[in-house]
Structure formats: C-alpha cells, structure tokens
Amino acid sequence: MANPFRLRAAALTTTAVLLSAVLAGCGDSPKDGDLTAQKLDWKDCPAPSEAEGGGSPPSPLPNGGEWQCATMKAPLDWSRPKGDTIGIALIRARASGPASKRIGSLVFNFGGPGGSGVTTLPAFGADYTALRTRYDLVSFDPRGVGRSAPVECESDARLDEYFQQDATPDDHAEQVQLLQRTKQFNAACEKNSKKILPHVRTTDAARDMDLMRQVLGDDKLHYFGISYGTELGGVYAHLFPKHVGRAVLDGVVDPTQTPEQSALGQARGFQLALDNFAEDCTSKAEECPVGSTEQEVKDRIAKLLADLEKKPIPGIFPRRLTQTAATNGIAQSLYSKDFWEYLIEGLEQAYDGDGKILMLLSDSMNGRSENGEYSNLTAANTAINCSDEKPRYTADDVQRKLPEFRAASPLFGDYLAWGMVSCTDWAVPGAADHPDVSAPGAAPILVVGNTGDPATPYEGARKMVDALGKGVGVELTYKGQGHGAYDSKNKCVQSAVNGYLLDGRTPKANTVCS
C-alpha cells in the first residue's frame, strides 16, 4: 500500500478547506530544439484540474497581486534533451516592490512528493507577502504531478476501496490481501502511465528547475523547499552547485537514510507529536475531553483503533471509518498544531460513533475532495518515491522489523512498517539507496529544522547540513511543533529567513528560535 505518511506537506491546504495548473498557453515554440529560448505565455489561471485537487481559480493576493499561469516545455527524457517534450505547469505572482529592488524569481516546492505547487502557492501566498516585495513568487507542478504529465493509476471508486483496506495485517491471509492489492495498484499505474513512469525521479525534477531558472531569466536559482522540497533542493544543489542562489530548506528530509530508516524515523516523529498533543491537551486549565492524563489520552486512542479494526463506524456516507482511515486521519492532524483542535473534536465524535471528522482528515491526506474526486497526489507520490528508492522490501523484511517499529511507536509503528512494501512490485527500478546532495562550491543554503516535526524529524536538518558539505549548509533550529517552521508564524524564524532571502544576511550557524 502506498504509505500515506509520506505525503508530507502537500495535504495541509486541503485539510483547511475541508474542515472550516493550469490551462495555460505553451508559449512560442523554441527554435532548433533549444528549450532555454522558449517564451512563456502567462495568462489568468483557470480552476485547478481534478489531478491538482479541483476547486476554484486562485483568488488575488490581499494587496491586489494577481496570479498568472503558464506551461514550460521540458524534455520527457533528459538523456534525450531534443526528443519528446512534456508540459510543466507554472504559477507566479509578480514582485510587488520597485523593479530596481527586484532580485528575481523565488521558486517554491511544498513537498509530497506529489503535491501541486500551482494550487498550494496561492493558498499560502499571503504568508510570503514580505518575500514578494523583491521576488516574483513562482511554483510548479513537478513532472508526474497535477497538470505536468500526471501519473494516473486507479479510478476514484477503486481508490475509495484502496484506502479502506486493512493496512496493518495481523495474519497470513491479511498479508496476502494487502500485497495483492498493492500489486494491483502498481500494475494500474504501469498500465495507465507507462510513458511517464521512468522519468519522474527527483533528478529529473531538478533538471526541470534549472531549465525553469533559465526560462525565467535568472542567473541563479533562488529557492524555498519544504519537506520533500528540501530533498529536491539538495539534489538540485548537487547537480548545479554553481547555479544555487539564495536557498532555504525547511522541514528537512534526512538525505542519508534508506526508506526503512526514514519510515522508522517517521514512526518516532509521529509518536513524539502524539505525546506532545497529549501533554498539551491535559496541561491546560480546562479539562481535556479525550483523557485526564497523557497516558489515558494515548490509551483511549489505541483502544479506539483496536475497536475500529473489529467494527468500523459511520464516516462519510456510504463509507465507514476503518482503523486504517482513523490512523491516517490522526496522523494528518499531527502535521500542524493548528489541527489539534480538529483531532480533539474528531476523537470525541468517534467515541460517540461518528467518524466524519477523522475521515475528512484522512481524505485530506489522500487527496480526496468532498465530491469524491481524488487528485493524483497518491499516484505521483508512489511513482516518485519508487523511482527514487532502490530498496524493495518483502513481507518477511517487514516482519523482522516490526518489533523495532512498534518500540518506536505503539500507535503508528505497524502502519509505517507495512508501508515499506508499496514499491515491491513497481515497474521502474529505483535509482539509489538515498539521494546525493553533496554540493561543494555552492552558495550558503539555510537549513531550518523543527524539534517537534513529526514527518521530517529534527535530526534530518543536521544530516542535511553535513551532507551538503563544508561551508554550504547553515543550520537554524526552531523549538516548536508541527511540520516545518516558517509557516508557524514564529517571528524569529521568519525574521532570519526573510533577512537571508531579501538582504543576503546569512544567520549565524546553529541559531535557535523558540
């Protein structure tokens, strides 16, 4: 089964919507196959496609800034740069300050992998008002995602079934069922997306970004990567160290880990976030509605999940809240402290036999909209991860590792361990055990780690700094909760990042914000 916990940052915007890209011209054809000479035809942005998650066209920014969209041509196969091309969907908001103060474009990737930057950047655009004074804000749907030659796997109805299955098998029969269903999903991806599947590796996306840099007219790539976007940024720096401008990596993926080590790290990270949630709920003056002590909160959640395995409860008609969906929804709520109130309300309702809120949270993680349509978030996430990651794990591998995963997290351990089989029958061989991000000669890159991050544990920031190489990575620590740091609104973090991106002031190494 595709591992929902690895959909790191892309689902946060959808959650906010549930709970409270682009039809663009391709521009002039480049002459003589020189894609760097193409001219982008920027137009008003249409409504997002189904693959991007659907919805309405992006609203103007608070100060009146308009969003524009275009499509950039890129080689399907970077080993044949003058061969077939695909379209890479872009979005931008022009810099709001004087032209004389403009630095260039600031390119965002919000993670996943598989998240649509064309839909995510407008949703968070107001958070980057200060940065827009000197940059055009730019994002894109990476290849395989949204409108950029999207990977297609199964129908919406089949995905509903897929996400309802038991993702933590307890016996041989359930193991066989899980492995067979995973094999069917992967086979559907190969059948429906055979042409694009070999070409969605992170190295391909990094080459697309360097082409983007040139087409946008920038000598250097100024970049803001979040979650998986930090891995993409590190790979870009490795491939094009001399083209690195001012770059920020926030919510940092550990580039030294195998998929198994990453999954185990996430088990510890989500358990830490759950512990922090339980402590926060029970430490306030008012009574915590889901338990009187930290341990009781966790025990009641564990009992709820055990009960749901035996007897699911009504969720969003006609679907019922299963143990898998509830676990997924709980994990999604731990991505941000702002979502803890939804978790409390969702648990209260679930104890009363109503699983709607937890199912909404789970749907958000999986890229499902209220009308029952799925974005291609899961399809793209699986395709990119399986193309990047060389190891292929078996059921026997998982069984051997289960005790270690359960020790890391009694609640999430089984789920994350069994997620390792998602690439076992993938059609395209994986590239490497882990990405190469060594970038000797690159300009300083600001690496921001959050001590309470569940999805990309804090230790990954130091590993990224070391892997980038001496004199490149500069670490900034945020003592906070949730996934990433800049969007926490912490003034210390935002001041440091803004000072670096806007004025070139690199913070002192190992600066701590709290």
C-alpha positions in Angstrom: 0.0 0.0 0.0 1.2 3.5 -0.7 2.3 5.0 2.5 0.1 8.0 3.4 2.5 9.3 6.0 5.0 10.1 3.2 2.6 12.6 1.8 4.5 15.1 3.9 3.3 18.6 3.4 1.0 18.6 0.4 -2.3 17.9 2.1 -2.3 20.7 4.6 -4.2 23.2 2.4 -6.8 20.7 1.6 -7.4 20.0 5.2 -8.1 23.6 6.0 -10.7 23.7 3.2 -12.4 20.5 4.2 -12.7 21.5 7.7 -13.6 25.1 8.3 -2.3 24.1 -13.2 -3.2 25.0 -15.3 -4.9 25.6 -18.6 -2.1 27.9 -19.8 -0.6 28.6 -23.2 2.7 26.8 -24.0 4.2 30.0 -25.4 6.3 30.3 -28.6 8.0 27.2 -29.8 11.7 27.3 -29.2 13.9 27.4 -32.3 16.2 24.5 -33.1 15.0 22.5 -30.1 16.6 24.9 -27.7 14.2 24.8 -24.8 16.0 27.5 -22.9 14.9 30.0 -25.6 11.2 29.4 -25.1 8.9 32.3 -24.2 6.3 31.6 -21.6 2.7 32.8 -22.3 1.5 34.0 -18.9 -2.3 34.1 -18.6 -5.0 34.2 -15.9 -5.1 31.0 -14.0 -8.1 28.6 -14.5 -9.7 26.4 -11.9 -7.4 23.6 -10.8 -7.8 20.3 -12.7 -9.0 17.2 -10.9 -5.4 15.9 -10.8 -4.5 19.1 -8.9 -7.3 18.7 -6.5 -10.1 20.7 -8.1 -11.7 23.9 -6.7 -11.9 27.5 -7.8 -9.3 29.7 -9.6 -6.8 31.3 -7.2 -8.1 34.5 -5.6 -6.0 37.7 -5.8 -3.5 38.4 -3.1 -4.6 40.7 -0.3 -2.7 43.6 -1.7 -4.1 43.1 -5.2 -1.5 40.9 -6.7 -2.8 38.6 -9.5 -1.8 35.0 -10.1 -0.7 34.1 -13.6 -0.1 30.6 -15.1 1.9 29.2 -18.0 3.3 26.0 -19.3 7.0 25.3 -19.8 8.2 22.7 -22.3 10.7 20.2 -20.9 12.3 17.0 -22.3 10.3 13.9 -21.4 13.7 12.1 -21.1 16.6 14.3 -20.0 19.0 11.8 -21.6 17.4 12.8 -24.9 17.0 16.6 -24.5 15.9 17.2 -28.1 13.4 14.3 -28.1 9.7 14.4 -27.0 8.6 17.1 -24.6 6.1 17.4 -21.7 4.5 20.5 -20.2 5.4 21.7 -16.8 2.6 23.8 -15.2 3.8 27.1 -13.6 2.2 29.8 -11.5 3.5 33.2 -10.4 2.7 36.4 -8.7 4.9 39.3 -9.8 7.1 41.2 -7.3 5.2 44.0 -5.6 8.1 46.3 -5.0 10.1 48.6 -7.3 11.7 47.0 -10.3 15.0 48.3 -9.2 14.8 46.3 -6.0 13.7 43.0 -7.6 16.1 40.1 -7.0 14.5 37.6 -9.4 12.1 34.6 -9.1 11.7 32.7 -5.8 10.7 29.1 -6.7 8.8 27.1 -4.2 8.3 23.3 -3.8 5.9 22.4 -1.0 6.6 18.7 -0.8 4.8 15.4 -1.0 6.4 14.3 -3.3 3.3 14.7 -5.4 1.9 18.0 -4.2 0.7 20.6 -6.7 2.6 23.8 -6.3 0.2 25.5 -8.7 -2.6 25.1 -6.1 -0.5 25.3 -2.9 1.3 28.6 -3.5 -1.9 30.7 -3.8 -3.3 29.1 -0.7 -0.3 30.2 1.3 0.6 33.3 -0.8 -0.3 35.8 1.9 2.3 34.2 4.2 5.0 35.3 1.7 4.0 39.0 1.4 7.3 40.2 2.6 9.2 38.0 0.2 7.1 39.2 -2.7 8.5 42.7 -2.2 11.7 41.7 -4.0 10.8 38.4 -5.7 8.3 37.0 -8.2 6.7 34.1 -6.3 6.8 31.1 -8.5 5.8 27.4 -8.1 5.0 24.5 -10.3 3.5 21.1 -10.6 6.6 18.8 -10.8 6.6 16.2 -13.6 4.1 13.5 -12.9 2.0 15.8 -10.7 -1.2 17.8 -11.4 -1.1 19.2 -14.9 2.5 18.2 -15.6 2.1 14.9 -17.4 0.3 13.5 -14.4 0.8 9.9 -13.3 -2.6 8.1 -13.4 -3.3 4.9 -11.6 -6.8 3.9 -10.5 -10.3 5.3 -10.7 -11.9 7.3 -7.8 -14.1 4.3 -6.9 -11.1 2.0 -6.8 -9.2 4.4 -4.7 -12.0 4.6 -2.1 -11.6 0.8 -1.8 -7.9 1.0 -1.7 -7.8 3.5 1.2 -10.4 1.4 3.2 -8.3 -1.8 3.2 -6.5 -3.1 6.3 -3.0 -1.6 6.1 -1.7 -3.5 9.2 -2.3 -7.2 8.6 -2.5 -9.5 11.6 -2.2 -12.9 9.9 -1.1 -14.6 6.7 -4.4 -14.2 4.9 -4.5 -10.4 5.6 -0.8 -10.1 4.4 -1.6 -11.8 1.1 -4.6 -9.5 0.6 -2.5 -6.4 1.3 0.3 -7.5 -1.0 -2.1 -8.4 -3.8 -3.9 -5.1 -3.6 -0.6 -3.2 -3.6 0.4 -5.2 -6.7 -2.9 -4.3 -8.4 -2.4 -0.6 -7.7 1.1 -0.6 -9.0 0.1 -2.6 -12.1 -2.6 0.0 -12.8 0.0 2.8 -12.6 2.1 1.0 -15.2 -0.8 0.4 -17.5 -2.1 3.9 -17.4 1.1 5.9 -17.2 3.8 3.7 -18.8 5.3 6.6 -20.8 6.0 9.0 -17.9 6.9 6.5 -15.1 10.6 6.1 -16.0 11.0 9.9 -16.0 9.7 11.2 -12.6 12.8 10.9 -10.5 13.9 13.8 -8.3 16.9 14.2 -10.6 14.5 14.8 -13.5 12.6 17.4 -11.5 15.9 19.1 -10.5 16.8 19.4 -14.2 13.4 20.9 -14.9 14.1 23.5 -12.2 17.4 24.5 -13.9 15.6 24.9 -17.2 13.0 26.9 -15.4 15.7 29.2 -14.0 16.9 29.9 -17.4 13.5 30.4 -19.0 12.5 32.8 -16.1 15.7 34.8 -16.9 17.6 34.2 -13.7 21.3 33.6 -13.4 20.9 31.8 -10.1 18.0 29.7 -8.7 16.5 31.3 -5.6 14.6 28.5 -3.9 12.3 27.7 -1.0 11.8 24.0 -0.4 9.6 22.5 2.2 9.5 18.8 3.3 10.3 16.7 0.2 11.1 20.0 -1.4 14.3 20.0 0.8 15.4 16.8 -0.9 14.6 18.3 -4.3 16.6 21.4 -3.3 19.5 19.3 -2.1 19.6 17.3 -5.3 19.5 20.5 -7.4 22.4 21.8 -5.4 24.4 18.6 -6.1 23.7 18.7 -9.8 24.1 22.5 -10.3 26.1 23.9 -7.4 27.2 27.0 -9.3 23.7 27.9 -10.0 22.5 28.0 -6.4 21.3 31.4 -5.3 19.6 32.1 -2.0 18.0 28.8 -1.0 16.0 27.8 2.1 15.3 24.2 3.1 12.5 23.9 5.7 11.1 20.7 7.3 14.2 18.8 6.3 14.3 15.3 4.8 17.3 13.3 6.1 19.2 12.6 2.8 21.4 9.9 4.4 18.6 7.4 5.2 17.3 4.4 3.4 13.5 4.1 3.0 13.4 1.8 6.0 15.4 4.2 8.2 13.1 7.1 7.0 10.0 5.1 7.9 11.4 4.3 11.3 12.3 7.9 11.9 8.8 8.9 11.0 7.4 6.4 13.5 9.4 8.1 16.2 8.4 11.6 14.9 4.7 10.9 14.8 4.9 9.3 18.3 6.6 12.4 19.6 3.9 14.6 18.1 1.2 12.4 19.6 3.0 12.6 23.0 3.2 16.4 22.6 -0.5 16.6 21.7 -1.5 14.5 24.8 0.7 16.7 27.0 -0.8 19.9 25.6 -4.4 18.7 26.0 -4.0 17.6 29.6 -1.9 20.5 30.8 -4.5 23.2 30.2 -6.7 24.7 32.8 -9.9 23.3 31.2 -10.4 19.5 31.2 -9.0 17.6 28.3 -12.1 16.0 26.6 -10.2 12.9 25.4 -8.5 11.9 28.6 -7.5 13.1 32.1 -3.8 12.1 31.8 -1.3 11.9 28.9 -1.3 8.1 29.1 -5.1 7.9 29.2 -5.3 10.0 26.0 -3.0 7.6 24.2 -4.6 4.5 25.7 -8.1 5.7 24.6 -6.8 6.4 21.1 -5.2 2.9 20.9 -8.5 1.3 22.1 -10.5 3.3 19.5 -8.3 2.0 16.7 -8.5 -1.6 18.0 -12.3 -1.3 18.2 -12.4 0.1 14.6 -10.5 -2.9 13.3 -13.3 -5.2 14.6 -16.2 -2.8 13.8 -15.9 0.3 11.7 -18.3 3.2 12.4 -20.2 5.5 10.1 -17.9 8.0 8.4 -18.9 9.9 5.3 -21.8 8.0 3.7 -21.6 5.4 2.3 -18.0 4.9 3.6 -17.3 3.8 7.1 -14.4 4.8 9.3 -11.9 1.9 9.4 -8.9 1.5 11.6 -6.7 2.4 8.6 -8.7 5.6 7.9 -8.7 6.7 11.5 -4.9 6.1 11.9 -4.4 8.2 8.7 -6.6 11.0 10.0 -4.9 11.1 13.3 -1.5 11.4 11.6 -2.8 14.2 9.4 -3.9 16.2 12.4 -0.4 16.0 13.8 1.2 17.8 10.9 0.3 21.2 12.5 -0.6 22.3 16.0 -3.4 24.3 14.4 -5.1 21.0 13.6 -5.0 19.6 17.2 -8.5 21.1 17.8 -9.8 19.1 14.9 -8.2 15.9 16.4 -9.9 16.5 19.7 -13.3 17.1 18.1 -12.8 14.1 15.8 -11.9 11.8 18.7 -14.9 13.0 20.7 -17.2 12.3 17.8 -15.6 8.9 17.1 -16.1 7.8 20.7 -19.8 8.6 20.2 -19.9 6.5 17.0 -19.4 9.3 14.4 -16.3 9.1 12.3 -16.9 12.1 9.9 -14.1 14.4 11.1 -11.4 11.7 11.3 -12.5 10.6 7.8 -12.2 14.2 6.5 -8.7 14.4 7.9 -7.9 11.0 6.2 -9.4 12.2 2.9 -7.2 15.2 3.0 -4.1 13.1 3.5 -5.1 11.0 0.5 -6.0 14.0 -1.8 -9.8 13.3 -1.9 -12.1 16.2 -2.3 -15.6 16.5 -0.9 -17.2 15.5 -4.3 -15.4 12.1 -4.2 -12.7 13.0 -6.7 -9.0 12.3 -6.0 -6.1 14.4 -7.0 -3.1 12.4 -8.3 -1.3 13.0 -5.1 -1.0 9.3 -4.1 -0.2 8.2 -7.7 2.5 10.7 -8.0 3.9 10.2 -4.5 4.2 6.4 -5.2 5.7 6.9 -8.6 8.4 9.4 -7.5 9.3 7.6 -4.3 9.5 4.2 -6.0 11.6 5.7 -8.9 14.0 7.3 -6.4 14.4 4.5 -3.9 16.4 1.4 -4.8 15.4 -1.0 -1.9 12.5 -3.3 -2.4 11.1 -4.8 0.8 9.2 -8.0 1.3 6.7 -9.2 3.9 9.5 -11.1 5.6 11.5 -7.9 5.8 8.6 -6.1 7.5 8.0 -9.0 9.9 11.6 -8.9 11.0 11.4 -5.1 11.6 8.0 -4.9 13.3 9.4 -5.1 16.9 11.7 -2.2 16.2 8.8 -0.1 14.6 6.4 -1.0 17.5 9.0 0.1 20.0 9.4 3.4 18.1 5.6 3.9 18.1 3.0 1.6 19.5 0.3 3.5 17.5 2.0 4.2 14.2 4.7 1.5 14.0 2.8 -1.2 12.2 1.3 1.2 9.7 4.7 2.7 8.8 6.4 -0.7 8.7 3.9 -2.2 6.3 4.1 0.9 4.1 7.6 -0.2 3.1 6.1 -2.8 0.7 4.5 -0.1 -1.5 7.3 -0.3 -4.1 7.9 -4.1 -4.1 6.2 -4.6 -7.5 6.9 -1.3 -9.0 7.7 -1.4 -12.8 10.6 1.0 -12.7 13.9 0.2 -10.8 14.8 2.6 -8.0 17.7 4.9 -8.5 19.7 4.7 -5.2 19.5 3.9 -1.5 19.3 7.6 -0.7 19.8 10.9 -2.6 23.2 12.6 -3.2 23.1 16.2 -2.0 26.8 16.9 -1.7 27.2 20.4 -3.2 30.8 21.6 -3.0 31.2 25.2 -4.2 27.5 26.1 -3.8 26.5 29.3 -2.1 25.3 29.1 1.6 22.0 27.2 1.9 19.8 27.9 5.0 18.6 24.6 6.6 15.7 25.0 9.1 14.9 22.2 11.5 11.9 21.9 13.8 12.4 20.0 17.0 8.7 18.9 17.1 8.4 17.9 13.4 6.6 14.5 13.1 7.1 14.0 9.3 10.7 15.0 8.9 12.3 14.6 12.3 14.6 17.3 13.5 17.8 15.2 13.3 17.5 15.4 9.5 18.4 19.0 9.4 21.9 18.3 10.8 22.3 15.4 8.5 21.4 17.7 5.5 23.9 20.3 6.6 26.7 17.7 6.9 25.8 16.1 3.6 25.7 19.4 1.7 29.3 19.9 2.7 31.6 22.3 4.5 30.7 25.9 4.1 27.3 25.2 2.3 24.6 24.2 4.8 23.8 26.7 7.6 21.5 25.3 10.3 18.7 27.2 12.0 16.7 25.4 14.8 13.1 26.1 15.7 11.9 24.7 19.0 8.3 24.2 18.0 5.5 21.8 16.9 4.3 20.8 13.5 5.8 20.2 10.1 8.1 22.9 9.0 9.0 26.2 10.7 8.4 29.3 8.5 4.7 28.9 8.3 4.4 28.5 12.1 4.5 32.3 12.1 7.3 32.3 14.6 8.8 35.8 14.3 12.4 34.7 15.0 12.3 32.1 12.2 10.6 34.5 9.7 13.0 37.3 10.5 16.0 35.0 9.9 14.6 33.6 6.7 13.4 37.0 5.4 16.7 38.6 6.2 18.6 35.9 4.3 16.3 35.8 1.2 15.7 39.6 1.0 19.0 41.1 2.1 21.5 38.2 1.9 22.2 38.2 5.6 23.1 34.6 6.4 22.2 33.8 10.1 24.9 32.7 12.4 25.2 28.9 12.2 23.2 27.0 14.9 20.9 29.9 15.7 18.0 28.8 17.8 14.5 30.2 17.7 11.8 29.3 20.2 
